[in-house]
């Protein structure tokens, strides 16, 4: 057990959480910059149909990965975190060895499903006879390769459990930049979908190697340590809620492109995905606050339950309010961005943009609660409502896409969130962790009201501001409005007590990390 003072331990948690979030934002910024220049070239060289088809393949691979997690590995994050906080330095090694065996067995068991996906791919997406063979090869490379590289995901989970998420982000940065560079090169050589699939496999191999290497210091005596005894009943008890919740997440966030492809064709996916790209990017960074916080919150719960409950209220309100402000700001400039970036024909309209921005603001808060419950072994508590939300999302999306086109898919996601997880996940924190219900409700509604006021101002601005005709003008307008949005978040979204907490964190970060 650590002998450091509580103050040093708290400083270390703050430092590692902040570093994880900052490296995540920095890595995303670099990857986004590379994608900013690469995407127009890939869309032009591949064409809308091939580019949209590859986007849909990514969603299919997500379901393949979830099916693999269903065989056991999905619960390893919970067990690794428990082993790390147990005080025994070899407990994490023993648990990691058990987890690696689960990953290897699951990858072998999923190989037949991957082969079935390879056969089915041309039948599941109408790409035409000219692309059918290339689509099949791309799915084969991507699906079988992802299974082969799945076991190193165990070492990524180890790094996250010991609050070294910044190393995870650095490896993902290497992966993304390598994928972008090789994709451009091999598509330029006219390898098409096969080239992109091979580039993704190479990038994944690089990040897997880094995770394995960087996790070694936290896994002492690997060869001499026996795998932890972990009954199958316990694995199943923790795993099935996580997997079912994962399928719900997949339907909510990573099935929209498939719905568009099945109803409107893969070419329509291009405009849909490109229009959503900027709000989705911004929303994912805000959601990363929750991703960066789960390990430190787990430690805090064991040491100070009252502080743990107070931190839940503060972080949830901060994420919701800041997301509402910043995503509304992004929505104003999305039309000009897409037009300058890939051309006006790829802009799918303001209804899609604002529905996506609203959905991502709610999603950012939900991610915080989901990671909190899942890391504490309480995923099953939210399962029935999240599953209902996923079913509603799919049903709404399939119905509304025929009424409002691609915007209907984003609206379906938003409606499903509001009817289910948006109210139930905060309620669950009150039930499970002793969080004050009135205090949490006041904090969330207050943050939403202040964020909603800014969103209304941005909606008014969108009707009056002419579209920027050059990158220089767009960047100047976005910078000025973005600075105003950040100031609004600090002085209006954050409560005085929240501002004092953030000042205290900044003072802690200026000292040495524990």
C-alpha angles and dihedrals in degrees: 000000000000116000095198118121118262089248093055091045091052091048090051092051092049092047096049094044091049092047091049092052095043093049089047091054092044094048091048091050092054093044091047091050090052091046091048090064097033101048099066089050094048092047090050096045096041100035126227095283097053093041091049091046092055090050089055092047088060090059092049090053088053090060090047090053092049091051088054091050089053089070094066116288094090092079097050094096090064094048094044092052091050091049092049094051094045094087095236109114092206095049091081091051092051092048092046091054090052090049094050090056090052092051093050093049092047093050091052092047093052096052094093091052090051090053090049089053089052091055094044099045099091090046094051098052124041100227097143130247093284093065101032096094094044090049091052093050092047092052091047093053094043098042100043092039093052091052091050091051096043098093093068087062084081089068091050088056089050091055091049093048091054090047096251093127089137088071089051089054093049090053090048089051091055089047095051096045091048091049092049095049096045092044091056092046097047096040088050086055086056096249089133118183091356090058093052091048092050091048091053091050092052092049093049091051091054094051091045091055092050093050091051092050098044095047093058098090091060093049104063122180093015096166095044097046121090119224113266116260105247117172116226090232091060092046091051093046092056098033106053096060091048093049095046089046088050091054088051090052090048091054092045099048110012107041100065094092091051091051090051092047093050095046104031103017132258093279090065089057090071096064091038095052096039092051091050095045099092098045091043091051093050093045093050091056092052089048088054089072087073092043091052093048106051098085094047091045089053090056092044092053091057092051107034119011093183093054088045091057092046091050091054091056094047098046095043093052092044093052094047096046096043092045092052092051099042097042092050088053091051092049092061093061102036095095093055091042095053092043093052093040106047105354136272095276088069094057109100099195142270096280090063091047097051094041089052092047093050092046092050092049090057092040092055090061093043092054090057092055094041094054089046094054096039094051091049092052093251100115092117090062092067097034103099095049094043090049091050089050091052091051091048090048093054093044094047092046094051091048100042096044087069091053105038102016118225091348088064090066092058092044090052090055092049094048092049092051093050093049096050130007097026091072102022101055095055089046089053091056088057092050099044108032107031094252113162107253097207091046093050092045093050092048095049096042091046092050091047092049093050092044091046091054090056091046090054090052090050091050089054090047091052091059093050105035114089115229112267111249098201139037091243093056093043093051092047092051093044093048094050094046092042092055090049089050092051091049089049090051092051099045101030113020095044116066119227091258090051092051090052090051091052091048089052091050091051091051089050092050091055089062124072116283118250 
